[in-house]
Amino acid sequence: LRCFSSPTAFNAELHVRKRYNLSTDFAEEILNTHHDSNYKQYAFSSGKLFCICYEKPDHSLVEIFSKKIVRSHKWLAKCSVVLRNIAVSLEHFHQQGTVHGYLTPSTLSKFGSKWKISEIG
């Protein structure tokens, strides 16, 4: 769940996915959206709340790199597979005419057997 106090970021996330027809095979799936313009009880200065509910990742790439594990040949082989999957996802984005612009280990997550890109907009 990501919440926004500004409709600009909220709409950007939704707009990019729709405009560029990004597949949920490569980008995290949006499960639901919600917005309410009368959320005065929250600390947002605008009194507005915009939320996007995404599928929950198993873990992100940053979590994997932060673990204290032995960097063996097997580990390197797995890294190679993960990076290839991420490259395929990026290729899909580029074929659709969009660029992520802020690709980091925290925006790369595993969902089941697939690695996907998040924070698209």
TIPA-676510 format. One record per residue: x, y, z of N, C-alpha, C in turn. Coordinates in Angstrom, 3 decimals, padded with zeros to 6 digits, always signed. Layout:
<nodes>
{{X; Y; Z}; {X; Y; Z}; {X; Y; Z}}
...
</nodes>
This chain:
<nodes>
{{+000.853; -001.168; +000.000}; {+000.000; +000.000; +000.000}; {+000.903; +001.236; +000.000}}
{{+000.660; +002.099; -000.958}; {+001.355; +003.383; -000.977}; {+000.297; +004.468; -000.927}}
{{+000.516; +005.415; -000.038}; {-000.431; +006.524; +000.108}; {+000.242; +007.819; -000.326}}
{{-000.532; +008.671; -000.937}; {-000.050; +009.947; -001.457}; {-000.949; +011.049; -000.919}}
{{-000.375; +012.191; -000.590}; {-001.182; +013.346; -000.194}; {-001.464; +014.238; -001.393}}
{{-000.767; +013.989; -002.477}; {-000.920; +014.789; -003.688}; {-001.495; +013.930; -004.818}}
{{-002.460; +014.452; -005.533}; {-002.996; +013.682; -006.656}; {-002.005; +013.552; -007.816}}
{{-000.993; +014.412; -007.859}; {-000.031; +014.381; -008.965}; {+000.733; +013.069; -009.022}}
{{+001.334; +012.657; -007.919}; {+002.095; +011.406; -007.884}; {+001.173; +010.207; -008.051}}
{{+000.010; +010.257; -007.433}; {-000.986; +009.192; -007.538}; {-001.392; +008.988; -008.997}}
{{-001.756; +010.080; -009.659}; {-002.182; +009.996; -011.057}; {-001.036; +009.626; -011.990}}
{{+000.185; +010.055; -011.676}; {+001.342; +009.709; -012.509}; {+001.546; +008.203; -012.532}}
{{+001.448; +007.557; -011.369}; {+001.622; +006.105; -011.284}; {+000.576; +005.387; -012.145}}
{{-000.666; +005.820; -012.062}; {-001.741; +005.189; -012.829}; {-001.627; +005.501; -014.317}}
{{-001.278; +006.736; -014.635}; {-001.198; +007.185; -016.025}; {-000.115; +006.445; -016.805}}
{{+001.068; +006.315; -016.228}; {+002.186; +005.659; -016.923}; {+001.822; +004.223; -017.258}}
{{+001.230; +003.514; -016.315}; {+000.855; +002.114; -016.553}; {-000.168; +001.996; -017.679}}
{{-001.151; +002.882; -017.673}; {-002.199; +002.812; -018.691}; {-001.674; +003.262; -020.058}}
{{-000.976; +004.370; -020.083}; {-000.491; +004.928; -021.353}; {+000.468; +003.993; -022.071}}
{{+001.369; +003.378; -021.299}; {+002.392; +002.541; -021.912}; {+002.053; +001.057; -021.893}}
{{+000.870; +000.715; -021.404}; {+000.397; -000.668; -021.418}; {+001.446; -001.623; -020.841}}
{{+001.919; -001.323; -019.632}; {+002.955; -002.136; -018.998}; {+002.354; -003.419; -018.452}}
{{+002.948; -004.527; -018.808}; {+002.478; -005.841; -018.397}; {+002.781; -006.097; -016.932}}
{{+001.848; -006.760; -016.237}; {+002.083; -007.134; -014.847}; {+003.061; -008.303; -014.736}}
{{+003.529; -008.804; -015.864}; {+004.627; -009.776; -015.830}; {+005.941; -009.082; -015.476}}
{{+006.000; -007.771; -015.704}; {+007.241; -007.018; -015.515}; {+007.130; -005.892; -014.495}}
{{+005.919; -005.439; -014.218}; {+005.682; -004.362; -013.252}; {+004.730; -004.879; -012.179}}
{{+004.953; -004.462; -010.935}; {+004.077; -004.943; -009.870}; {+002.625; -004.596; -010.197}}
{{+001.735; -005.494; -009.849}; {+000.324; -005.350; -010.186}; {-000.403; -004.448; -009.191}}
{{-001.257; -003.581; -009.715}; {-002.125; -002.760; -008.868}; {-003.381; -003.575; -008.595}}
{{-003.672; -003.777; -007.312}; {-004.854; -004.544; -006.935}; {-006.083; -003.667; -006.755}}
{{-005.862; -002.424; -006.264}; {-006.987; -001.542; -006.011}; {-006.479; -000.111; -005.827}}
{{-007.356; +000.859; -006.031}; {-007.018; +002.265; -005.776}; {-008.146; +002.891; -004.955}}
{{-007.811; +003.951; -004.243}; {-008.807; +004.652; -003.440}; {-008.364; +006.101; -003.277}}
{{-009.313; +007.003; -003.343}; {-009.010; +008.394; -003.017}; {-010.208; +009.017; -002.322}}
{{-009.910; +009.903; -001.407}; {-010.937; +010.593; -000.649}; {-010.463; +012.019; -000.427}}
{{-011.310; +012.963; -000.705}; {-010.895; +014.362; -000.588}; {-011.280; +014.981; +000.748}}
{{-011.708; +014.168; +001.717}; {-012.067; +014.711; +003.019}; {-011.435; +013.886; +004.140}}
{{-010.126; +013.836; +004.146}; {-009.393; +013.085; +005.170}; {-008.698; +014.059; +006.123}}
{{-009.463; +014.950; +006.702}; {-008.919; +015.985; +007.588}; {-008.226; +015.386; +008.823}}
{{-008.647; +014.190; +009.243}; {-008.066; +013.612; +010.453}; {-006.613; +013.169; +010.249}}
{{-006.153; +013.123; +009.002}; {-004.767; +012.761; +008.755}; {-003.906; +014.017; +008.697}}
{{-002.622; +013.834; +008.812}; {-001.699; +014.961; +008.912}; {-001.343; +015.576; +007.564}}
{{-001.975; +015.135; +006.513}; {-001.666; +015.693; +005.202}; {-002.168; +017.130; +005.133}}
{{-001.360; +018.002; +004.611}; {-001.725; +019.412; +004.563}; {-002.925; +019.669; +003.657}}
{{-003.087; +018.851; +002.649}; {-004.187; +019.070; +001.712}; {-005.499; +018.485; +002.210}}
{{-005.440; +017.603; +003.214}; {-006.663; +016.947; +003.685}; {-007.153; +015.890; +002.723}}
{{-006.317; +015.510; +001.774}; {-006.705; +014.513; +000.777}; {-005.818; +013.286; +000.915}}
{{-006.381; +012.135; +000.600}; {-005.637; +010.889; +000.693}; {-005.858; +010.072; -000.579}}
{{-004.766; +009.638; -001.193}; {-004.810; +008.834; -002.405}; {-003.989; +007.570; -002.139}}
{{-004.566; +006.400; -002.363}; {-003.873; +005.144; -002.059}; {-003.905; +004.194; -003.246}}
{{-002.815; +003.458; -003.393}; {-002.728; +002.387; -004.385}; {-002.302; +001.132; -003.635}}
{{-003.064; +000.080; -003.795}; {-002.757; -001.204; -003.173}; {-002.103; -002.092; -004.241}}
{{-000.876; -002.521; -003.955}; {-000.112; -003.350; -004.882}; {-000.033; -004.781; -004.364}}
{{+000.312; -005.698; -005.264}; {+000.603; -007.051; -004.810}; {+001.817; -006.994; -003.888}}
{{+001.872; -007.896; -002.936}; {+002.949; -007.875; -001.941}; {+004.139; -008.689; -002.440}}
{{+005.321; -008.068; -002.475}; {+006.510; -008.815; -002.916}; {+006.999; -009.768; -001.827}}
{{+007.662; -010.827; -002.259}; {+008.299; -011.739; -001.309}; {+009.495; -011.046; -000.665}}
{{+010.281; -010.346; -001.465}; {+011.414; -009.563; -000.979}; {+011.958; -008.705; -002.121}}
{{+012.761; -007.723; -001.737}; {+013.363; -006.839; -002.738}; {+014.833; -007.200; -002.910}}
{{+015.418; -006.688; -003.956}; {+016.832; -006.938; -004.224}; {+017.710; -006.351; -003.117}}
{{+017.308; -005.237; -002.544}; {+018.082; -004.628; -001.469}; {+018.141; -005.556; -000.246}}
{{+017.066; -006.282; +000.018}; {+017.057; -007.228; +001.140}; {+018.029; -008.375; +000.904}}
{{+018.118; -008.832; -000.323}; {+019.034; -009.927; -000.643}; {+020.480; -009.495; -000.484}}
{{+020.817; -008.311; -000.991}; {+022.192; -007.835; -000.904}; {+022.594; -007.464; +000.521}}
{{+021.630; -007.189; +001.390}; {+021.961; -006.816; +002.768}; {+022.178; -008.038; +003.668}}
{{+021.790; -009.227; +003.206}; {+021.977; -010.442; +004.011}; {+023.452; -010.801; +004.083}}
{{+023.824; -011.339; +005.206}; {+025.204; -011.801; +005.410}; {+025.281; -013.256; +004.973}}
{{+025.565; -013.463; +003.678}; {+025.671; -014.820; +003.151}; {+027.003; -014.979; +002.430}}
{{+027.392; -016.209; +002.269}; {+028.637; -016.510; +001.556}; {+028.398; -016.296; +000.067}}
{{+029.252; -015.509; -000.541}; {+029.132; -015.210; -001.976}; {+029.833; -016.305; -002.773}}
{{+029.143; -017.415; -002.959}; {+029.707; -018.575; -003.656}; {+029.425; -018.500; -005.154}}
{{+029.906; -019.487; -005.888}; {+029.622; -019.569; -007.326}; {+028.123; -019.771; -007.559}}
{{+027.480; -020.538; -006.689}; {+026.032; -020.751; -006.795}; {+025.290; -019.427; -006.612}}
{{+025.724; -018.634; -005.636}; {+025.105; -017.338; -005.391}; {+025.277; -016.425; -006.603}}
{{+026.474; -016.425; -007.189}; {+026.734; -015.611; -008.383}; {+025.878; -016.057; -009.558}}
{{+025.669; -017.362; -009.702}; {+024.814; -017.879; -010.776}; {+023.379; -017.402; -010.597}}
{{+022.891; -017.406; -009.351}; {+021.535; -016.907; -009.073}; {+021.435; -015.417; -009.378}}
{{+022.471; -014.671; -009.013}; {+022.498; -013.229; -009.314}; {+022.398; -012.990; -010.811}}
{{+023.099; -013.801; -011.561}; {+023.071; -013.684; -013.018}; {+021.657; -013.893; -013.555}}
{{+020.945; -014.877; -013.032}; {+019.561; -015.143; -013.456}; {+018.657; -013.969; -013.096}}
{{+018.814; -013.455; -011.883}; {+018.002; -012.323; -011.430}; {+018.249; -011.109; -012.324}}
{{+019.501; -010.805; -012.595}; {+019.828; -009.639; -013.435}; {+019.305; -009.810; -014.858}}
{{+019.325; -011.032; -015.377}; {+018.733; -011.269; -016.704}; {+017.234; -011.006; -016.684}}
{{+016.551; -011.467; -015.625}; {+015.108; -011.222; -015.512}; {+014.807; -009.734; -015.437}}
{{+015.614; -009.002; -014.699}; {+015.428; -007.554; -014.591}; {+015.674; -006.893; -015.947}}
{{+016.682; -007.361; -016.666}; {+016.963; -006.817; -018.005}; {+015.785; -007.052; -018.955}}
{{+015.150; -008.203; -018.851}; {+013.972; -008.494; -019.686}; {+012.838; -007.529; -019.329}}
{{+012.660; -007.268; -018.043}; {+011.630; -006.313; -017.622}; {+011.918; -004.920; -018.161}}
{{+013.175; -004.489; -018.057}; {+013.551; -003.178; -018.595}; {+013.358; -003.117; -020.103}}
{{+013.686; -004.202; -020.781}; {+013.486; -004.250; -022.226}; {+012.007; -004.059; -022.564}}
{{+011.122; -004.691; -021.786}; {+009.676; -004.518; -021.993}; {+009.287; -003.054; -021.819}}
{{+009.783; -002.407; -020.752}; {+009.482; -000.993; -020.520}; {+009.933; -000.154; -021.716}}
{{+011.146; -000.389; -022.175}; {+011.693; +000.396; -023.286}; {+010.943; +000.126; -024.588}}
{{+010.539; -001.115; -024.824}; {+009.752; -001.425; -026.020}; {+008.396; -000.730; -025.982}}
{{+007.876; -000.485; -024.785}; {+006.599; +000.208; -024.637}; {+006.781; +001.725; -024.703}}
{{+008.021; +002.182; -024.783}; {+008.282; +003.614; -024.948}; {+008.467; +004.378; -023.654}}
{{+008.776; +003.695; -022.578}; {+008.967; +004.397; -021.304}; {+010.309; +004.026; -020.673}}
{{+010.776; +004.902; -019.801}; {+012.013; +004.708; -019.064}; {+011.660; +004.830; -017.587}}
{{+012.187; +003.960; -016.750}; {+011.859; +003.985; -015.322}; {+012.376; +005.263; -014.660}}
{{+013.655; +005.558; -014.823}; {+014.214; +006.802; -014.319}; {+014.742; +006.768; -012.897}}
{{+014.398; +005.744; -012.118}; {+014.890; +005.671; -010.740}; {+015.035; +004.208; -010.331}}
{{+015.777; +003.459; -011.098}; {+015.952; +002.031; -010.845}; {+016.998; +001.823; -009.755}}
{{+016.590; +001.225; -008.653}; {+017.475; +000.932; -007.527}; {+017.145; -000.471; -007.012}}
{{+018.000; -001.051; -006.183}; {+017.675; -002.364; -005.615}; {+016.345; -002.377; -004.845}}
{{+015.919; -001.249; -004.312}; {+014.645; -001.209; -003.585}; {+013.432; -001.178; -004.514}}
{{+013.626; -000.875; -005.791}; {+012.505; -000.875; -006.750}; {+012.462; -002.155; -007.572}}
{{+013.278; -003.137; -007.204}; {+013.318; -004.435; -007.882}; {+012.940; -005.505; -006.865}}
{{+011.806; -006.176; -007.085}; {+011.295; -007.123; -006.092}; {+010.864; -008.430; -006.733}}
{{+010.882; -009.476; -005.908}; {+010.471; -010.802; -006.365}; {+009.038; -011.065; -005.932}}
{{+008.227; -011.484; -006.878}; {+006.833; -011.830; -006.657}; {+006.672; -013.268; -007.136}}
{{+006.644; -014.203; -006.213}; {+006.607; -015.613; -006.619}; {+007.900; -015.960; -007.326}}
{{+007.793; -016.406; -008.563}; {+008.999; -016.765; -009.327}; {+009.472; -015.635; -010.245}}
{{+008.783; -014.496; -010.223}; {+009.104; -013.401; -011.145}; {+009.722; -012.214; -010.417}}
{{+010.695; -011.595; -011.060}; {+011.262; -010.331; -010.594}; {+010.576; -009.211; -011.362}}
{{+010.065; -008.219; -010.633}; {+009.335; -007.116; -011.262}; {+009.869; -005.781; -010.773}}
{{+009.501; -004.746; -011.518}; {+009.919; -003.377; -011.221}; {+008.742; -002.643; -010.563}}
{{+009.055; -001.851; -009.539}; {+008.014; -001.088; -008.855}; {+008.299; +000.415; -008.957}}
{{+007.379; +001.185; -008.414}; {+007.449; +002.653; -008.418}; {+007.631; +003.174; -009.844}}
{{+006.677; +002.880; -010.664}; {+006.740; +003.163; -012.105}; {+006.538; +004.637; -012.419}}
{{+005.554; +005.260; -011.813}; {+005.175; +006.623; -012.172}; {+006.099; +007.657; -011.653}}
</nodes>
